[in-house]
Amino acid sequence: TAAPTPRPKPAAGGDPALLAAGRKLYAEGNLAVGTPPCFSCHGDRGEGGSAAPGLAGQLPAYLARRMRVSDAPQPDAAMEMQEILKTMSADDIQALLAYLATL
């Protein structure tokens, strides 16, 4: 059997303001625009849950592709995430991607 693919190491450094904005979105969401906190589905440290995949250790480029709004048919769980993504600005997504890279 093949050895498992090693997960990337968490990113160090980065723009402190961008990381703080991403951390806040992950922990608190932005309820004013309908963005729920990410941890409520994806876990405190991005470990995933019963209905949501783990985010910690994922490659940033992969997450960036997955966090694009799509009009293509999606499974129910993905449709829920698509609706959440529609509430987020491009800046919100960049901040969240920067934070997720640290998990």
Phi, psi and omega in degrees: 000150181283148177290146179296148178289126180293144177281149178295152177285147177302145179289146176247154177075210183100173181289115183303322180292320179294316178297319179295319178295318178294318178299318180296315177299317181297317185275326188241341187070196173221082187296337179299331180248004177092015178269113179284161176294135183297322185300335184297335176249322188266000177090158183303322182242025178074021183282349180092169180216192183294331183244001184223143180287159174290144178249333181297135177083359177281149178293135180305321180296322177295312180298322179299319178295320182288338183262031175257139177289133181230142175266358180291151177303140184227155169297160184308313181298320179290327178295321178299316179294323178299320178294321178295316180301327179295341179273351187257141175280167175299323178295320177300314182295318178298318179295317180295318177298319179297317179293315181301329179296342181270351183279000000 
